[in-house]
């Protein structure tokens, strides 16, 4: 039971981290486009 909760938490955290990194990349790309 506890290992299942730990696994789900780890999965959610990795998804959030990937989403955050993607947001940062798209934001940098937007800034780059604005400076063109």
C-alpha distance matrix in Angstrom:
0.0 3.8 5.5 5.2 6.5 8.8 10.0 10.9 12.6 14.4 15.5 16.8 18.6 20.2 21.4 22.8 24.5 26.1 27.3 28.7 30.5 31.9 33.1 34.9 36.5 37.7 39.1 41.0 42.3 43.5 45.2 46.8 48.1 49.6 51.5 53.2
3.8 0.0 3.8 5.3 5.1 6.2 8.6 10.0 10.6 12.3 14.2 15.4 16.4 18.4 20.1 21.1 22.4 24.4 25.7 26.8 28.5 30.2 31.4 32.8 34.6 36.1 37.2 39.0 40.6 41.8 43.3 44.9 46.4 47.8 49.6 51.4
5.5 3.8 0.0 3.8 5.5 4.9 6.0 8.6 9.8 10.4 12.1 14.2 15.2 16.4 18.3 19.8 20.8 22.4 24.2 25.5 26.8 28.5 30.0 31.4 32.8 34.5 35.8 37.4 38.8 40.3 41.9 43.3 44.8 46.4 48.1 49.7
5.2 5.3 3.8 0.0 3.8 5.4 5.1 6.2 8.6 9.8 10.5 12.3 14.2 15.4 16.6 18.3 19.9 21.2 22.6 24.2 25.8 27.0 28.5 30.3 31.7 33.0 34.5 36.3 37.5 38.8 40.6 42.1 43.3 45.0 46.9 48.4
6.5 5.1 5.5 3.8 0.0 3.8 5.4 5.2 6.1 8.6 9.8 10.6 12.2 14.2 15.4 16.4 18.2 20.0 21.0 22.3 24.3 25.7 26.8 28.5 30.2 31.5 32.6 34.6 36.1 37.1 38.8 40.5 41.8 43.2 45.1 46.9
8.8 6.2 4.9 5.4 3.8 0.0 3.8 5.5 5.1 6.1 8.6 9.9 10.5 12.3 14.3 15.3 16.3 18.3 19.9 20.8 22.4 24.2 25.5 26.8 28.5 30.2 31.3 32.9 34.5 35.9 37.3 38.9 40.5 41.9 43.6 45.4
10.0 8.6 6.0 5.1 5.4 3.8 0.0 3.8 5.5 5.1 6.1 8.7 9.9 10.6 12.4 14.3 15.3 16.6 18.4 19.9 21.1 22.6 24.3 25.8 27.0 28.6 30.2 31.7 33.0 34.5 36.2 37.5 38.9 40.7 42.4 43.9
10.9 10.0 8.6 6.2 5.2 5.5 3.8 0.0 3.8 5.4 5.0 6.1 8.5 9.9 10.6 12.2 14.1 15.4 16.4 18.2 19.9 21.0 22.4 24.3 25.8 26.9 28.4 30.3 31.5 32.7 34.6 36.1 37.3 38.8 40.8 42.4
12.6 10.6 9.8 8.6 6.1 5.1 5.5 3.8 0.0 3.8 5.4 5.2 6.1 8.6 9.9 10.5 12.1 14.2 15.3 16.3 18.2 19.9 20.9 22.4 24.3 25.6 26.7 28.6 30.1 31.3 32.8 34.5 35.9 37.3 39.1 40.9
14.4 12.3 10.4 9.8 8.6 6.1 5.1 5.4 3.8 0.0 3.8 5.5 5.1 6.2 8.7 9.9 10.4 12.3 14.2 15.2 16.4 18.3 19.8 21.0 22.5 24.3 25.5 27.0 28.5 30.1 31.5 32.9 34.5 36.1 37.7 39.4
15.5 14.2 12.1 10.5 9.8 8.6 6.1 5.0 5.4 3.8 0.0 3.8 5.5 5.2 6.3 8.7 9.9 10.7 12.3 14.2 15.4 16.5 18.4 20.1 21.2 22.6 24.3 25.9 27.0 28.5 30.4 31.6 32.9 34.7 36.5 37.9
16.8 15.4 14.2 12.3 10.6 9.9 8.7 6.1 5.2 5.5 3.8 0.0 3.8 5.5 5.1 6.1 8.5 9.9 10.5 12.2 14.2 15.2 16.3 18.4 20.0 21.0 22.3 24.4 25.6 26.7 28.5 30.1 31.3 32.8 34.8 36.4
18.6 16.4 15.2 14.2 12.2 10.5 9.9 8.5 6.1 5.1 5.5 3.8 0.0 3.8 5.4 5.1 6.0 8.6 9.8 10.4 12.2 14.1 15.1 16.4 18.3 19.8 20.8 22.5 24.2 25.5 26.9 28.5 30.1 31.4 33.1 35.0
20.2 18.4 16.4 15.4 14.2 12.3 10.6 9.9 8.6 6.2 5.2 5.5 3.8 0.0 3.8 5.5 5.0 6.1 8.5 9.8 10.5 12.2 14.1 15.3 16.5 18.3 19.8 21.1 22.5 24.2 25.7 26.9 28.5 30.3 31.8 33.4
21.4 20.1 18.3 16.6 15.4 14.3 12.4 10.6 9.9 8.7 6.3 5.1 5.4 3.8 0.0 3.8 5.4 5.2 6.1 8.6 9.9 10.5 12.2 14.3 15.3 16.4 18.2 20.0 20.9 22.3 24.3 25.6 26.8 28.5 30.5 31.8
22.8 21.1 19.8 18.3 16.4 15.3 14.3 12.2 10.5 9.9 8.7 6.1 5.1 5.5 3.8 0.0 3.8 5.5 5.0 6.1 8.6 9.7 10.4 12.3 14.2 15.2 16.2 18.3 19.8 20.8 22.4 24.2 25.5 26.8 28.8 30.5
24.5 22.4 20.8 19.9 18.2 16.3 15.3 14.1 12.1 10.4 9.9 8.5 6.0 5.0 5.4 3.8 0.0 3.8 5.4 5.0 6.2 8.6 9.8 10.6 12.4 14.2 15.2 16.6 18.4 19.9 21.1 22.6 24.4 25.8 27.3 29.1
26.1 24.4 22.4 21.2 20.0 18.3 16.6 15.4 14.2 12.3 10.7 9.9 8.6 6.1 5.2 5.5 3.8 0.0 3.8 5.4 5.1 6.1 8.6 9.9 10.5 12.2 14.1 15.4 16.4 18.2 20.0 21.0 22.5 24.4 26.0 27.3
27.3 25.7 24.2 22.6 21.0 19.9 18.4 16.4 15.3 14.2 12.3 10.5 9.8 8.5 6.1 5.0 5.4 3.8 0.0 3.8 5.5 5.0 6.1 8.7 9.8 10.5 12.1 14.2 15.2 16.3 18.3 19.8 20.8 22.4 24.5 26.0
28.7 26.8 25.5 24.2 22.3 20.8 19.9 18.2 16.3 15.2 14.2 12.2 10.4 9.8 8.6 6.1 5.0 5.4 3.8 0.0 3.8 5.4 5.0 6.3 8.7 9.9 10.5 12.4 14.2 15.2 16.5 18.3 19.9 21.1 22.8 24.8
30.5 28.5 26.8 25.8 24.3 22.4 21.1 19.9 18.2 16.4 15.4 14.2 12.2 10.5 9.9 8.6 6.2 5.1 5.5 3.8 0.0 3.8 5.4 5.1 6.2 8.7 9.8 10.6 12.3 14.2 15.4 16.5 18.4 20.1 21.4 23.1
31.9 30.2 28.5 27.0 25.7 24.2 22.6 21.0 19.9 18.3 16.5 15.2 14.1 12.2 10.5 9.7 8.6 6.1 5.0 5.4 3.8 0.0 3.8 5.4 5.1 6.1 8.5 9.9 10.5 12.2 14.2 15.2 16.4 18.4 20.1 21.4
33.1 31.4 30.0 28.5 26.8 25.5 24.3 22.4 20.9 19.8 18.4 16.3 15.1 14.1 12.2 10.4 9.8 8.6 6.1 5.0 5.4 3.8 0.0 3.8 5.4 5.2 6.0 8.6 9.8 10.4 12.2 14.1 15.2 16.4 18.5 20.2
34.9 32.8 31.4 30.3 28.5 26.8 25.8 24.3 22.4 21.0 20.1 18.4 16.4 15.3 14.3 12.3 10.6 9.9 8.7 6.3 5.1 5.4 3.8 0.0 3.8 5.6 5.1 6.2 8.6 9.8 10.6 12.2 14.2 15.4 16.8 18.8
36.5 34.6 32.8 31.7 30.2 28.5 27.0 25.8 24.3 22.5 21.2 20.0 18.3 16.5 15.3 14.2 12.4 10.5 9.8 8.7 6.2 5.1 5.4 3.8 0.0 3.8 5.4 5.2 6.2 8.6 9.9 10.5 12.3 14.3 15.6 16.9
37.7 36.1 34.5 33.0 31.5 30.2 28.6 26.9 25.6 24.3 22.6 21.0 19.8 18.3 16.4 15.2 14.2 12.2 10.5 9.9 8.7 6.1 5.2 5.6 3.8 0.0 3.8 5.4 4.9 6.1 8.6 9.6 10.4 12.3 14.3 15.5
39.1 37.2 35.8 34.5 32.6 31.3 30.2 28.4 26.7 25.5 24.3 22.3 20.8 19.8 18.2 16.2 15.2 14.1 12.1 10.5 9.8 8.5 6.0 5.1 5.4 3.8 0.0 3.8 5.4 5.0 6.2 8.6 9.8 10.6 12.6 14.6
41.0 39.0 37.4 36.3 34.6 32.9 31.7 30.3 28.6 27.0 25.9 24.4 22.5 21.1 20.0 18.3 16.6 15.4 14.2 12.4 10.6 9.9 8.6 6.2 5.2 5.4 3.8 0.0 3.8 5.4 5.1 6.1 8.7 9.9 10.8 12.8
42.3 40.6 38.8 37.5 36.1 34.5 33.0 31.5 30.1 28.5 27.0 25.6 24.2 22.5 20.9 19.8 18.4 16.4 15.2 14.2 12.3 10.5 9.8 8.6 6.2 4.9 5.4 3.8 0.0 3.8 5.4 5.0 6.2 8.7 10.0 10.9
43.5 41.8 40.3 38.8 37.1 35.9 34.5 32.7 31.3 30.1 28.5 26.7 25.5 24.2 22.3 20.8 19.9 18.2 16.3 15.2 14.2 12.2 10.4 9.8 8.6 6.1 5.0 5.4 3.8 0.0 3.8 5.3 5.1 6.2 8.8 10.2
45.2 43.3 41.9 40.6 38.8 37.3 36.2 34.6 32.8 31.5 30.4 28.5 26.9 25.7 24.3 22.4 21.1 20.0 18.3 16.5 15.4 14.2 12.2 10.6 9.9 8.6 6.2 5.1 5.4 3.8 0.0 3.8 5.4 5.1 6.4 9.0
46.8 44.9 43.3 42.1 40.5 38.9 37.5 36.1 34.5 32.9 31.6 30.1 28.5 26.9 25.6 24.2 22.6 21.0 19.8 18.3 16.5 15.2 14.1 12.2 10.5 9.6 8.6 6.1 5.0 5.3 3.8 0.0 3.8 5.5 5.3 6.7
48.1 46.4 44.8 43.3 41.8 40.5 38.9 37.3 35.9 34.5 32.9 31.3 30.1 28.5 26.8 25.5 24.4 22.5 20.8 19.9 18.4 16.4 15.2 14.2 12.3 10.4 9.8 8.7 6.2 5.1 5.4 3.8 0.0 3.8 5.4 5.4
49.6 47.8 46.4 45.0 43.2 41.9 40.7 38.8 37.3 36.1 34.7 32.8 31.4 30.3 28.5 26.8 25.8 24.4 22.4 21.1 20.1 18.4 16.4 15.4 14.3 12.3 10.6 9.9 8.7 6.2 5.1 5.5 3.8 0.0 3.8 5.5
51.5 49.6 48.1 46.9 45.1 43.6 42.4 40.8 39.1 37.7 36.5 34.8 33.1 31.8 30.5 28.8 27.3 26.0 24.5 22.8 21.4 20.1 18.5 16.8 15.6 14.3 12.6 10.8 10.0 8.8 6.4 5.3 5.4 3.8 0.0 3.8
53.2 51.4 49.7 48.4 46.9 45.4 43.9 42.4 40.9 39.4 37.9 36.4 35.0 33.4 31.8 30.5 29.1 27.3 26.0 24.8 23.1 21.4 20.2 18.8 16.9 15.5 14.6 12.8 10.9 10.2 9.0 6.7 5.4 5.5 3.8 0.0
